[in-house]
């Protein structure tokens, strides 16, 4: 592994930890994604954070996702994350389920294996963190039990 790859792996571990230390499951291979999506109940909800190393992921996307997932009255059944640029196969497989233009960071909310809400990067980057959190909250309130 070259110095750049080692640096990015170490950096990604810290950024992944922001989510996994708060109850998100890291799906790091296409098999992980496939196993999750094929074995969830049709009434379960899955909140997906497509993580990235960019500044808007660090300053907005991850903190908003963690806050709403912890504090909102209605919560998804499952919280998962894939890391764009790091877990390439996992991210590609999740994007097959999302069926939207690739966007990282972004959020997806599934009911069973059906996408019910998607928030792309352009609705995260440059916005107030409270507005982003309200978008997530609205999706949870609409689709989660």
N, C-alpha and C positions, 0 to 999 in steps of 0.2 A: 504494500500500500504506500502510495507516495505521500508527501507531507500535506498536500492540499486535501486529499481524501481523508487522511487521519484527522486533520483539523475539522473538516465538515462533519465527520462522524461524531467527534467529541461535542461540537456545537449542537448538532441535532439531538444528541442524547439529553442535553440540558433542556432543550425546547420541547422534546417529547415528554420529558419528566414533568413539565408544567401541567400537562394533561393527565398523564398516567398517575401522578401523585394525587390527583383529584378525581379518581374513579373512572377514568377513560381507559378502555382496553386498546392497546396498540396492535393494529393488524399490520404485520410487516411482510407478508407474502401474499401472492394471489390465492394460495390455498387457504390462508387465514380468512381472507375476505369471503371467498366462496363458502367456506364452512359456516361462517357467521350468517351470511345472507340466506343460505339454504336451510338453516336449522332454526330460524326464528318463527315464532307463532304469527299467524296472519294478523292478530290483534296487537302484537307487540310493536312498539315504536323504537326506532334506532336513530339517534342523533350522531351524525358523522361530521367530524372536523377534518378537513383536508388542510393539514399543517404545512408550514413552509418556514424558511429562514428569514424572510423579508421583515422589515421593520413594522409593517402594518399587522403582521401575524403576532409579533411580540407585544406591540403596544396596544392592539385593539382586539384582534380575533381570539387569541387564546384567553386573555383576561375576561372578555365578554362571555365566551362560551362557558368558562368555569363558573363565573358568578351566577349566570342564569340557571345552569344545570344544578347548582347547589342550592340556590335560594328560591327558585320559582315553585309555587304550590303544585302545579302540574309538571311532571317530569317524564322524560322518555324512559322506556323500559331498559334500553341499552345506550351506552355512550361509547363510541369508538373513534379512533383516529387513524388516518394513514398519513404518511409524510412524503409530500411531493418532493422530488429531487433526491430522496434518500431511499424510500421503499418504492422503487419505480414500478415493479410488477403489481404490488398491492394497490398503488394509486391507479394504475391503468385498469385493473379489474374493478375497483370501486367506481371509476368513471363510466364503465360499461353499464353499471346499474343506474347511475345518475343520469346518463344520457343528456348532458348539457355540455356546452363548450368548456374545455378544460379551464379551470380557474383555481388559483391558490394564492392565499388561503380562501376557503369557502366553507359553507355549511350545507348539509343536506339532512333532511328529516324523512325517514321512511316509515310507513305503516306496513308491516310485513315486509315484502320485498318491493313495494311500490313507492316511488318517490312522491311525497305529498308537499314538500316545500324545499326551495333551494335559494340560498343567498350567495351570490357570486362575489368575487373580489371587489368589483366596482361598487358594491353596496357596503363594503367594509372600509376600504382605503379612503383616507381623507375625511371620514365622518366622525362624529362625536361618539365615544364609546357607549354612552347612555342610549343613543339612538340605535346603535347596533344591538345592544342588549334588549331593547324593546322589540326589535324585529324578531329576535330569537324567542322572547317571551310570548309574543303574539302567535308564533308558529306552535310553541308548546301548548299554549292555552287552547288553540284550535284543534290540535291533533292528538294530544296526550291525555291520558286519564288522570 
